[in-house]
Amino acid sequence: MEQDTGHYVEYPHPIRAGPGAIDNLAHVNNAIYLMWMQEAIGALWRKTAPLGQVKALTWVAHRHDVVYNRPAVLHDLLIAVVRVTGYQSCCAQLETRFERHGKCVAMIKSTMICVDRASGQLKCIRPDLARHFRLFKDEAVATAGATS
């Protein structure tokens, strides 16, 4: 497995907890974090990959391991910080950390599978595809306006 983590930077993606994200305990619903994680990973992919690959390929969840550390509530501004930690075959390993005021609210470790949109077939992640997740620090800028 590639573990070229020294070349990857963390990609911040802001999210505001809106009314649709809140459960009956007045906290962000646990399932919402998975939706936000996929949104943040998609934003990273659209930011780093050429338009042709963005249109041709998609990322599908294979596995998630979620740890909830503290509740988030209505109107909280969270930063979903995405980091690719490695890849093998058609799978990429990612970590998405949800932060509020610098403290980790939740952490999701995911395995995402690369799929060719046209054929529905798995797409092997070769170094030329993986390089799109390598950013220089000044390119890792937040995507504006994410809300739920």
Phi and psi in radians as a Rosetta constraint file:
Dihedral C 1 N 2 CA 2 C 2 CIRCULARHARMONIC -1.176 0.35
Dihedral N 2 CA 2 C 2 N 3 CIRCULARHARMONIC 2.340 0.35
Dihedral C 2 N 3 CA 3 C 3 CIRCULARHARMONIC -2.293 0.35
Dihedral N 3 CA 3 C 3 N 4 CIRCULARHARMONIC 0.924 0.35
Dihedral C 3 N 4 CA 4 C 4 CIRCULARHARMONIC -1.482 0.35
Dihedral N 4 CA 4 C 4 N 5 CIRCULARHARMONIC 0.846 0.35
Dihedral C 4 N 5 CA 5 C 5 CIRCULARHARMONIC -1.189 0.35
Dihedral N 5 CA 5 C 5 N 6 CIRCULARHARMONIC -0.355 0.35
Dihedral C 5 N 6 CA 6 C 6 CIRCULARHARMONIC -1.109 0.35
Dihedral N 6 CA 6 C 6 N 7 CIRCULARHARMONIC -0.366 0.35
Dihedral C 6 N 7 CA 7 C 7 CIRCULARHARMONIC -1.677 0.35
Dihedral N 7 CA 7 C 7 N 8 CIRCULARHARMONIC -0.105 0.35
Dihedral C 7 N 8 CA 8 C 8 CIRCULARHARMONIC -1.706 0.35
Dihedral N 8 CA 8 C 8 N 9 CIRCULARHARMONIC 2.466 0.35
Dihedral C 8 N 9 CA 9 C 9 CIRCULARHARMONIC -2.002 0.35
Dihedral N 9 CA 9 C 9 N 10 CIRCULARHARMONIC 2.892 0.35
Dihedral C 9 N 10 CA 10 C 10 CIRCULARHARMONIC -1.417 0.35
Dihedral N 10 CA 10 C 10 N 11 CIRCULARHARMONIC 2.378 0.35
Dihedral C 10 N 11 CA 11 C 11 CIRCULARHARMONIC -1.879 0.35
Dihedral N 11 CA 11 C 11 N 12 CIRCULARHARMONIC 1.972 0.35
Dihedral C 11 N 12 CA 12 C 12 CIRCULARHARMONIC -1.493 0.35
Dihedral N 12 CA 12 C 12 N 13 CIRCULARHARMONIC 2.403 0.35
Dihedral C 12 N 13 CA 13 C 13 CIRCULARHARMONIC -2.379 0.35
Dihedral N 13 CA 13 C 13 N 14 CIRCULARHARMONIC 1.925 0.35
Dihedral C 13 N 14 CA 14 C 14 CIRCULARHARMONIC -1.308 0.35
Dihedral N 14 CA 14 C 14 N 15 CIRCULARHARMONIC 2.512 0.35
Dihedral C 14 N 15 CA 15 C 15 CIRCULARHARMONIC -2.445 0.35
Dihedral N 15 CA 15 C 15 N 16 CIRCULARHARMONIC 2.313 0.35
Dihedral C 15 N 16 CA 16 C 16 CIRCULARHARMONIC -1.833 0.35
Dihedral N 16 CA 16 C 16 N 17 CIRCULARHARMONIC 2.228 0.35
Dihedral C 16 N 17 CA 17 C 17 CIRCULARHARMONIC -1.299 0.35
Dihedral N 17 CA 17 C 17 N 18 CIRCULARHARMONIC 1.871 0.35
Dihedral C 17 N 18 CA 18 C 18 CIRCULARHARMONIC -1.664 0.35
Dihedral N 18 CA 18 C 18 N 19 CIRCULARHARMONIC 3.089 0.35
Dihedral C 18 N 19 CA 19 C 19 CIRCULARHARMONIC -0.996 0.35
Dihedral N 19 CA 19 C 19 N 20 CIRCULARHARMONIC -0.604 0.35
Dihedral C 19 N 20 CA 20 C 20 CIRCULARHARMONIC -1.203 0.35
Dihedral N 20 CA 20 C 20 N 21 CIRCULARHARMONIC -0.198 0.35
Dihedral C 20 N 21 CA 21 C 21 CIRCULARHARMONIC -1.646 0.35
Dihedral N 21 CA 21 C 21 N 22 CIRCULARHARMONIC -0.122 0.35
Dihedral C 21 N 22 CA 22 C 22 CIRCULARHARMONIC -1.655 0.35
Dihedral N 22 CA 22 C 22 N 23 CIRCULARHARMONIC 2.403 0.35
Dihedral C 22 N 23 CA 23 C 23 CIRCULARHARMONIC -1.716 0.35
Dihedral N 23 CA 23 C 23 N 24 CIRCULARHARMONIC -2.989 0.35
Dihedral C 23 N 24 CA 24 C 24 CIRCULARHARMONIC -1.277 0.35
Dihedral N 24 CA 24 C 24 N 25 CIRCULARHARMONIC -0.094 0.35
Dihedral C 24 N 25 CA 25 C 25 CIRCULARHARMONIC -1.741 0.35
Dihedral N 25 CA 25 C 25 N 26 CIRCULARHARMONIC 0.121 0.35
Dihedral C 25 N 26 CA 26 C 26 CIRCULARHARMONIC 1.185 0.35
Dihedral N 26 CA 26 C 26 N 27 CIRCULARHARMONIC 0.409 0.35
Dihedral C 26 N 27 CA 27 C 27 CIRCULARHARMONIC -1.983 0.35
Dihedral N 27 CA 27 C 27 N 28 CIRCULARHARMONIC 2.851 0.35
Dihedral C 27 N 28 CA 28 C 28 CIRCULARHARMONIC -1.100 0.35
Dihedral N 28 CA 28 C 28 N 29 CIRCULARHARMONIC 2.255 0.35
Dihedral C 28 N 29 CA 29 C 29 CIRCULARHARMONIC -1.104 0.35
Dihedral N 29 CA 29 C 29 N 30 CIRCULARHARMONIC 2.402 0.35
Dihedral C 29 N 30 CA 30 C 30 CIRCULARHARMONIC -0.956 0.35
Dihedral N 30 CA 30 C 30 N 31 CIRCULARHARMONIC -0.678 0.35
Dihedral C 30 N 31 CA 31 C 31 CIRCULARHARMONIC -1.149 0.35
Dihedral N 31 CA 31 C 31 N 32 CIRCULARHARMONIC -0.451 0.35
Dihedral C 31 N 32 CA 32 C 32 CIRCULARHARMONIC -1.115 0.35
Dihedral N 32 CA 32 C 32 N 33 CIRCULARHARMONIC -0.601 0.35
Dihedral C 32 N 33 CA 33 C 33 CIRCULARHARMONIC -1.038 0.35
Dihedral N 33 CA 33 C 33 N 34 CIRCULARHARMONIC -0.635 0.35
Dihedral C 33 N 34 CA 34 C 34 CIRCULARHARMONIC -1.166 0.35
Dihedral N 34 CA 34 C 34 N 35 CIRCULARHARMONIC -0.696 0.35
Dihedral C 34 N 35 CA 35 C 35 CIRCULARHARMONIC -1.109 0.35
Dihedral N 35 CA 35 C 35 N 36 CIRCULARHARMONIC -0.789 0.35
Dihedral C 35 N 36 CA 36 C 36 CIRCULARHARMONIC -1.126 0.35
Dihedral N 36 CA 36 C 36 N 37 CIRCULARHARMONIC -0.655 0.35
Dihedral C 36 N 37 CA 37 C 37 CIRCULARHARMONIC -1.058 0.35
Dihedral N 37 CA 37 C 37 N 38 CIRCULARHARMONIC -0.799 0.35
Dihedral C 37 N 38 CA 38 C 38 CIRCULARHARMONIC -1.131 0.35
Dihedral N 38 CA 38 C 38 N 39 CIRCULARHARMONIC -0.659 0.35
Dihedral C 38 N 39 CA 39 C 39 CIRCULARHARMONIC -1.069 0.35
Dihedral N 39 CA 39 C 39 N 40 CIRCULARHARMONIC -0.784 0.35
Dihedral C 39 N 40 CA 40 C 40 CIRCULARHARMONIC -1.175 0.35
Dihedral N 40 CA 40 C 40 N 41 CIRCULARHARMONIC -0.712 0.35
Dihedral C 40 N 41 CA 41 C 41 CIRCULARHARMONIC -1.133 0.35
Dihedral N 41 CA 41 C 41 N 42 CIRCULARHARMONIC -0.717 0.35
Dihedral C 41 N 42 CA 42 C 42 CIRCULARHARMONIC -1.067 0.35
Dihedral N 42 CA 42 C 42 N 43 CIRCULARHARMONIC -0.703 0.35
Dihedral C 42 N 43 CA 43 C 43 CIRCULARHARMONIC -1.114 0.35
Dihedral N 43 CA 43 C 43 N 44 CIRCULARHARMONIC -0.712 0.35
Dihedral C 43 N 44 CA 44 C 44 CIRCULARHARMONIC -1.068 0.35
Dihedral N 44 CA 44 C 44 N 45 CIRCULARHARMONIC -0.802 0.35
Dihedral C 44 N 45 CA 45 C 45 CIRCULARHARMONIC -1.077 0.35
Dihedral N 45 CA 45 C 45 N 46 CIRCULARHARMONIC -0.804 0.35
Dihedral C 45 N 46 CA 46 C 46 CIRCULARHARMONIC -1.150 0.35
Dihedral N 46 CA 46 C 46 N 47 CIRCULARHARMONIC -0.545 0.35
Dihedral C 46 N 47 CA 47 C 47 CIRCULARHARMONIC -1.277 0.35
Dihedral N 47 CA 47 C 47 N 48 CIRCULARHARMONIC -0.604 0.35
Dihedral C 47 N 48 CA 48 C 48 CIRCULARHARMONIC -1.830 0.35
Dihedral N 48 CA 48 C 48 N 49 CIRCULARHARMONIC -0.469 0.35
Dihedral C 48 N 49 CA 49 C 49 CIRCULARHARMONIC -1.633 0.35
Dihedral N 49 CA 49 C 49 N 50 CIRCULARHARMONIC 2.647 0.35
Dihedral C 49 N 50 CA 50 C 50 CIRCULARHARMONIC -1.100 0.35
Dihedral N 50 CA 50 C 50 N 51 CIRCULARHARMONIC 2.623 0.35
Dihedral C 50 N 51 CA 51 C 51 CIRCULARHARMONIC -0.943 0.35
Dihedral N 51 CA 51 C 51 N 52 CIRCULARHARMONIC -0.671 0.35
Dihedral C 51 N 52 CA 52 C 52 CIRCULARHARMONIC -1.046 0.35
Dihedral N 52 CA 52 C 52 N 53 CIRCULARHARMONIC -0.718 0.35
Dihedral C 52 N 53 CA 53 C 53 CIRCULARHARMONIC -1.299 0.35
Dihedral N 53 CA 53 C 53 N 54 CIRCULARHARMONIC -0.606 0.35
Dihedral C 53 N 54 CA 54 C 54 CIRCULARHARMONIC -1.058 0.35
Dihedral N 54 CA 54 C 54 N 55 CIRCULARHARMONIC -0.715 0.35
Dihedral C 54 N 55 CA 55 C 55 CIRCULARHARMONIC -1.283 0.35
Dihedral N 55 CA 55 C 55 N 56 CIRCULARHARMONIC -0.554 0.35
Dihedral C 55 N 56 CA 56 C 56 CIRCULARHARMONIC -1.527 0.35
Dihedral N 56 CA 56 C 56 N 57 CIRCULARHARMONIC -0.487 0.35
Dihedral C 56 N 57 CA 57 C 57 CIRCULARHARMONIC -2.131 0.35
Dihedral N 57 CA 57 C 57 N 58 CIRCULARHARMONIC 2.651 0.35
Dihedral C 57 N 58 CA 58 C 58 CIRCULARHARMONIC -2.416 0.35
Dihedral N 58 CA 58 C 58 N 59 CIRCULARHARMONIC 2.899 0.35
Dihedral C 58 N 59 CA 59 C 59 CIRCULARHARMONIC -2.035 0.35
Dihedral N 59 CA 59 C 59 N 60 CIRCULARHARMONIC 2.240 0.35
Dihedral C 59 N 60 CA 60 C 60 CIRCULARHARMONIC -2.066 0.35
Dihedral N 60 CA 60 C 60 N 61 CIRCULARHARMONIC 2.402 0.35
Dihedral C 60 N 61 CA 61 C 61 CIRCULARHARMONIC -1.191 0.35
Dihedral N 61 CA 61 C 61 N 62 CIRCULARHARMONIC 2.364 0.35
Dihedral C 61 N 62 CA 62 C 62 CIRCULARHARMONIC -1.929 0.35
Dihedral N 62 CA 62 C 62 N 63 CIRCULARHARMONIC -0.742 0.35
Dihedral C 62 N 63 CA 63 C 63 CIRCULARHARMONIC -2.737 0.35
Dihedral N 63 CA 63 C 63 N 64 CIRCULARHARMONIC 2.534 0.35
Dihedral C 63 N 64 CA 64 C 64 CIRCULARHARMONIC -2.361 0.35
Dihedral N 64 CA 64 C 64 N 65 CIRCULARHARMONIC 2.514 0.35
Dihedral C 64 N 65 CA 65 C 65 CIRCULARHARMONIC -2.191 0.35
Dihedral N 65 CA 65 C 65 N 66 CIRCULARHARMONIC 2.004 0.35
Dihedral C 65 N 66 CA 66 C 66 CIRCULARHARMONIC -1.975 0.35
Dihedral N 66 CA 66 C 66 N 67 CIRCULARHARMONIC 2.331 0.35
Dihedral C 66 N 67 CA 67 C 67 CIRCULARHARMONIC -2.148 0.35
Dihedral N 67 CA 67 C 67 N 68 CIRCULARHARMONIC 2.162 0.35
Dihedral C 67 N 68 CA 68 C 68 CIRCULARHARMONIC -1.778 0.35
Dihedral N 68 CA 68 C 68 N 69 CIRCULARHARMONIC 2.140 0.35
Dihedral C 68 N 69 CA 69 C 69 CIRCULARHARMONIC -1.735 0.35
Dihedral N 69 CA 69 C 69 N 70 CIRCULARHARMONIC -0.615 0.35
Dihedral C 69 N 70 CA 70 C 70 CIRCULARHARMONIC -2.806 0.35
Dihedral N 70 CA 70 C 70 N 71 CIRCULARHARMONIC 2.692 0.35
Dihedral C 70 N 71 CA 71 C 71 CIRCULARHARMONIC -1.314 0.35
Dihedral N 71 CA 71 C 71 N 72 CIRCULARHARMONIC 2.617 0.35
Dihedral C 71 N 72 CA 72 C 72 CIRCULARHARMONIC -1.909 0.35
Dihedral N 72 CA 72 C 72 N 73 CIRCULARHARMONIC 2.620 0.35
Dihedral C 72 N 73 CA 73 C 73 CIRCULARHARMONIC -2.244 0.35
Dihedral N 73 CA 73 C 73 N 74 CIRCULARHARMONIC 3.033 0.35
Dihedral C 73 N 74 CA 74 C 74 CIRCULARHARMONIC -0.874 0.35
Dihedral N 74 CA 74 C 74 N 75 CIRCULARHARMONIC 2.334 0.35
Dihedral C 74 N 75 CA 75 C 75 CIRCULARHARMONIC 1.314 0.35
Dihedral N 75 CA 75 C 75 N 76 CIRCULARHARMONIC -0.001 0.35
Dihedral C 75 N 76 CA 76 C 76 CIRCULARHARMONIC -1.054 0.35
Dihedral N 76 CA 76 C 76 N 77 CIRCULARHARMONIC 2.430 0.35
Dihedral C 76 N 77 CA 77 C 77 CIRCULARHARMONIC -1.697 0.35
Dihedral N 77 CA 77 C 77 N 78 CIRCULARHARMONIC 1.999 0.35
Dihedral C 77 N 78 CA 78 C 78 CIRCULARHARMONIC -1.884 0.35
Dihedral N 78 CA 78 C 78 N 79 CIRCULARHARMONIC 2.610 0.35
Dihedral C 78 N 79 CA 79 C 79 CIRCULARHARMONIC -1.960 0.35
Dihedral N 79 CA 79 C 79 N 80 CIRCULARHARMONIC 2.021 0.35
Dihedral C 79 N 80 CA 80 C 80 CIRCULARHARMONIC -1.492 0.35
Dihedral N 80 CA 80 C 80 N 81 CIRCULARHARMONIC 1.998 0.35
Dihedral C 80 N 81 CA 81 C 81 CIRCULARHARMONIC -1.826 0.35
Dihedral N 81 CA 81 C 81 N 82 CIRCULARHARMONIC 1.959 0.35
Dihedral C 81 N 82 CA 82 C 82 CIRCULARHARMONIC -1.754 0.35
Dihedral N 82 CA 82 C 82 N 83 CIRCULARHARMONIC 2.392 0.35
Dihedral C 82 N 83 CA 83 C 83 CIRCULARHARMONIC -2.459 0.35
Dihedral N 83 CA 83 C 83 N 84 CIRCULARHARMONIC 2.215 0.35
Dihedral C 83 N 84 CA 84 C 84 CIRCULARHARMONIC -1.386 0.35
Dihedral N 84 CA 84 C 84 N 85 CIRCULARHARMONIC 2.263 0.35
Dihedral C 84 N 85 CA 85 C 85 CIRCULARHARMONIC -1.889 0.35
Dihedral N 85 CA 85 C 85 N 86 CIRCULARHARMONIC -0.160 0.35
Dihedral C 85 N 86 CA 86 C 86 CIRCULARHARMONIC 2.885 0.35
Dihedral N 86 CA 86 C 86 N 87 CIRCULARHARMONIC 3.055 0.35
Dihedral C 86 N 87 CA 87 C 87 CIRCULARHARMONIC -2.693 0.35
Dihedral N 87 CA 87 C 87 N 88 CIRCULARHARMONIC 2.693 0.35
Dihedral C 87 N 88 CA 88 C 88 CIRCULARHARMONIC -2.723 0.35
Dihedral N 88 CA 88 C 88 N 89 CIRCULARHARMONIC 2.294 0.35
Dihedral C 88 N 89 CA 89 C 89 CIRCULARHARMONIC 0.995 0.35
Dihedral N 89 CA 89 C 89 N 90 CIRCULARHARMONIC -2.077 0.35
Dihedral C 89 N 90 CA 90 C 90 CIRCULARHARMONIC -1.751 0.35
Dihedral N 90 CA 90 C 90 N 91 CIRCULARHARMONIC 0.115 0.35
Dihedral C 90 N 91 CA 91 C 91 CIRCULARHARMONIC -1.914 0.35
Dihedral N 91 CA 91 C 91 N 92 CIRCULARHARMONIC 2.420 0.35
Dihedral C 91 N 92 CA 92 C 92 CIRCULARHARMONIC -2.023 0.35
Dihedral N 92 CA 92 C 92 N 93 CIRCULARHARMONIC 2.415 0.35
Dihedral C 92 N 93 CA 93 C 93 CIRCULARHARMONIC -1.758 0.35
Dihedral N 93 CA 93 C 93 N 94 CIRCULARHARMONIC 2.277 0.35
Dihedral C 93 N 94 CA 94 C 94 CIRCULARHARMONIC -2.324 0.35
Dihedral N 94 CA 94 C 94 N 95 CIRCULARHARMONIC 2.691 0.35
Dihedral C 94 N 95 CA 95 C 95 CIRCULARHARMONIC -2.118 0.35
Dihedral N 95 CA 95 C 95 N 96 CIRCULARHARMONIC 2.322 0.35
Dihedral C 95 N 96 CA 96 C 96 CIRCULARHARMONIC -2.137 0.35
Dihedral N 96 CA 96 C 96 N 97 CIRCULARHARMONIC 2.063 0.35
Dihedral C 96 N 97 CA 97 C 97 CIRCULARHARMONIC -1.900 0.35
Dihedral N 97 CA 97 C 97 N 98 CIRCULARHARMONIC 2.210 0.35
Dihedral C 97 N 98 CA 98 C 98 CIRCULARHARMONIC -1.719 0.35
Dihedral N 98 CA 98 C 98 N 99 CIRCULARHARMONIC 2.053 0.35
Dihedral C 98 N 99 CA 99 C 99 CIRCULARHARMONIC -2.012 0.35
Dihedral N 99 CA 99 C 99 N 100 CIRCULARHARMONIC 2.546 0.35
Dihedral C 99 N 100 CA 100 C 100 CIRCULARHARMONIC -2.323 0.35
Dihedral N 100 CA 100 C 100 N 101 CIRCULARHARMONIC 2.104 0.35
Dihedral C 100 N 101 CA 101 C 101 CIRCULARHARMONIC 0.928 0.35
Dihedral N 101 CA 101 C 101 N 102 CIRCULARHARMONIC 0.682 0.35
Dihedral C 101 N 102 CA 102 C 102 CIRCULARHARMONIC 1.401 0.35
Dihedral N 102 CA 102 C 102 N 103 CIRCULARHARMONIC -0.020 0.35
Dihedral C 102 N 103 CA 103 C 103 CIRCULARHARMONIC -1.860 0.35
Dihedral N 103 CA 103 C 103 N 104 CIRCULARHARMONIC 2.479 0.35
Dihedral C 103 N 104 CA 104 C 104 CIRCULARHARMONIC -1.330 0.35
Dihedral N 104 CA 104 C 104 N 105 CIRCULARHARMONIC 2.075 0.35
Dihedral C 104 N 105 CA 105 C 105 CIRCULARHARMONIC -1.509 0.35
Dihedral N 105 CA 105 C 105 N 106 CIRCULARHARMONIC -0.763 0.35
Dihedral C 105 N 106 CA 106 C 106 CIRCULARHARMONIC -2.682 0.35
Dihedral N 106 CA 106 C 106 N 107 CIRCULARHARMONIC 2.695 0.35
Dihedral C 106 N 107 CA 107 C 107 CIRCULARHARMONIC -2.361 0.35
Dihedral N 107 CA 107 C 107 N 108 CIRCULARHARMONIC 2.314 0.35
Dihedral C 107 N 108 CA 108 C 108 CIRCULARHARMONIC -2.141 0.35
Dihedral N 108 CA 108 C 108 N 109 CIRCULARHARMONIC 2.151 0.35
Dihedral C 108 N 109 CA 109 C 109 CIRCULARHARMONIC -1.763 0.35
Dihedral N 109 CA 109 C 109 N 110 CIRCULARHARMONIC 2.186 0.35
Dihedral C 109 N 110 CA 110 C 110 CIRCULARHARMONIC -2.238 0.35
Dihedral N 110 CA 110 C 110 N 111 CIRCULARHARMONIC 2.653 0.35
Dihedral C 110 N 111 CA 111 C 111 CIRCULARHARMONIC -2.009 0.35
Dihedral N 111 CA 111 C 111 N 112 CIRCULARHARMONIC 2.122 0.35
Dihedral C 111 N 112 CA 112 C 112 CIRCULARHARMONIC -1.994 0.35
Dihedral N 112 CA 112 C 112 N 113 CIRCULARHARMONIC 2.495 0.35
Dihedral C 112 N 113 CA 113 C 113 CIRCULARHARMONIC -1.863 0.35
Dihedral N 113 CA 113 C 113 N 114 CIRCULARHARMONIC 2.334 0.35
Dihedral C 113 N 114 CA 114 C 114 CIRCULARHARMONIC -1.484 0.35
Dihedral N 114 CA 114 C 114 N 115 CIRCULARHARMONIC 2.224 0.35
Dihedral C 114 N 115 CA 115 C 115 CIRCULARHARMONIC -2.223 0.35
Dihedral N 115 CA 115 C 115 N 116 CIRCULARHARMONIC 2.372 0.35
Dihedral C 115 N 116 CA 116 C 116 CIRCULARHARMONIC -1.304 0.35
Dihedral N 116 CA 116 C 116 N 117 CIRCULARHARMONIC 2.108 0.35
Dihedral C 116 N 117 CA 117 C 117 CIRCULARHARMONIC -1.084 0.35
Dihedral N 117 CA 117 C 117 N 118 CIRCULARHARMONIC -0.714 0.35
Dihedral C 117 N 118 CA 118 C 118 CIRCULARHARMONIC -1.197 0.35
Dihedral N 118 CA 118 C 118 N 119 CIRCULARHARMONIC -0.779 0.35
Dihedral C 118 N 119 CA 119 C 119 CIRCULARHARMONIC -1.682 0.35
Dihedral N 119 CA 119 C 119 N 120 CIRCULARHARMONIC -0.359 0.35
Dihedral C 119 N 120 CA 120 C 120 CIRCULARHARMONIC 1.339 0.35
Dihedral N 120 CA 120 C 120 N 121 CIRCULARHARMONIC 0.089 0.35
Dihedral C 120 N 121 CA 121 C 121 CIRCULARHARMONIC -1.497 0.35
Dihedral N 121 CA 121 C 121 N 122 CIRCULARHARMONIC 2.665 0.35
Dihedral C 121 N 122 CA 122 C 122 CIRCULARHARMONIC -1.155 0.35
Dihedral N 122 CA 122 C 122 N 123 CIRCULARHARMONIC 2.542 0.35
Dihedral C 122 N 123 CA 123 C 123 CIRCULARHARMONIC -2.027 0.35
Dihedral N 123 CA 123 C 123 N 124 CIRCULARHARMONIC 2.136 0.35
Dihedral C 123 N 124 CA 124 C 124 CIRCULARHARMONIC -1.159 0.35
Dihedral N 124 CA 124 C 124 N 125 CIRCULARHARMONIC 2.347 0.35
Dihedral C 124 N 125 CA 125 C 125 CIRCULARHARMONIC -1.581 0.35
Dihedral N 125 CA 125 C 125 N 126 CIRCULARHARMONIC 1.753 0.35
Dihedral C 125 N 126 CA 126 C 126 CIRCULARHARMONIC -1.603 0.35
Dihedral N 126 CA 126 C 126 N 127 CIRCULARHARMONIC 2.888 0.35
Dihedral C 126 N 127 CA 127 C 127 CIRCULARHARMONIC -0.945 0.35
Dihedral N 127 CA 127 C 127 N 128 CIRCULARHARMONIC -0.603 0.35
Dihedral C 127 N 128 CA 128 C 128 CIRCULARHARMONIC -1.166 0.35
Dihedral N 128 CA 128 C 128 N 129 CIRCULARHARMONIC -0.481 0.35
Dihedral C 128 N 129 CA 129 C 129 CIRCULARHARMONIC -1.445 0.35
Dihedral N 129 CA 129 C 129 N 130 CIRCULARHARMONIC -0.719 0.35
Dihedral C 129 N 130 CA 130 C 130 CIRCULARHARMONIC -1.134 0.35
Dihedral N 130 CA 130 C 130 N 131 CIRCULARHARMONIC -0.479 0.35
Dihedral C 130 N 131 CA 131 C 131 CIRCULARHARMONIC -1.084 0.35
Dihedral N 131 CA 131 C 131 N 132 CIRCULARHARMONIC -0.334 0.35
Dihedral C 131 N 132 CA 132 C 132 CIRCULARHARMONIC -1.201 0.35
Dihedral N 132 CA 132 C 132 N 133 CIRCULARHARMONIC -0.298 0.35
Dihedral C 132 N 133 CA 133 C 133 CIRCULARHARMONIC -1.571 0.35
Dihedral N 133 CA 133 C 133 N 134 CIRCULARHARMONIC -0.034 0.35
Dihedral C 133 N 134 CA 134 C 134 CIRCULARHARMONIC -1.635 0.35
Dihedral N 134 CA 134 C 134 N 135 CIRCULARHARMONIC 2.068 0.35
Dihedral C 134 N 135 CA 135 C 135 CIRCULARHARMONIC -2.120 0.35
Dihedral N 135 CA 135 C 135 N 136 CIRCULARHARMONIC 2.682 0.35
Dihedral C 135 N 136 CA 136 C 136 CIRCULARHARMONIC -1.468 0.35
Dihedral N 136 CA 136 C 136 N 137 CIRCULARHARMONIC 2.633 0.35
Dihedral C 136 N 137 CA 137 C 137 CIRCULARHARMONIC -0.944 0.35
Dihedral N 137 CA 137 C 137 N 138 CIRCULARHARMONIC -0.626 0.35
Dihedral C 137 N 138 CA 138 C 138 CIRCULARHARMONIC -1.314 0.35
Dihedral N 138 CA 138 C 138 N 139 CIRCULARHARMONIC -0.198 0.35
Dihedral C 138 N 139 CA 139 C 139 CIRCULARHARMONIC -1.565 0.35
Dihedral N 139 CA 139 C 139 N 140 CIRCULARHARMONIC -0.271 0.35
Dihedral C 139 N 140 CA 140 C 140 CIRCULARHARMONIC -1.477 0.35
Dihedral N 140 CA 140 C 140 N 141 CIRCULARHARMONIC 1.397 0.35
Dihedral C 140 N 141 CA 141 C 141 CIRCULARHARMONIC -1.890 0.35
Dihedral N 141 CA 141 C 141 N 142 CIRCULARHARMONIC 2.637 0.35
Dihedral C 141 N 142 CA 142 C 142 CIRCULARHARMONIC -1.203 0.35
Dihedral N 142 CA 142 C 142 N 143 CIRCULARHARMONIC 2.531 0.35
Dihedral C 142 N 143 CA 143 C 143 CIRCULARHARMONIC -1.557 0.35
Dihedral N 143 CA 143 C 143 N 144 CIRCULARHARMONIC 2.218 0.35
Dihedral C 143 N 144 CA 144 C 144 CIRCULARHARMONIC -1.426 0.35
Dihedral N 144 CA 144 C 144 N 145 CIRCULARHARMONIC 2.656 0.35
Dihedral C 144 N 145 CA 145 C 145 CIRCULARHARMONIC 1.451 0.35
Dihedral N 145 CA 145 C 145 N 146 CIRCULARHARMONIC 0.258 0.35
Dihedral C 145 N 146 CA 146 C 146 CIRCULARHARMONIC -1.305 0.35
Dihedral N 146 CA 146 C 146 N 147 CIRCULARHARMONIC 2.217 0.35
Dihedral C 146 N 147 CA 147 C 147 CIRCULARHARMONIC -2.523 0.35
Dihedral N 147 CA 147 C 147 N 148 CIRCULARHARMONIC 2.880 0.35
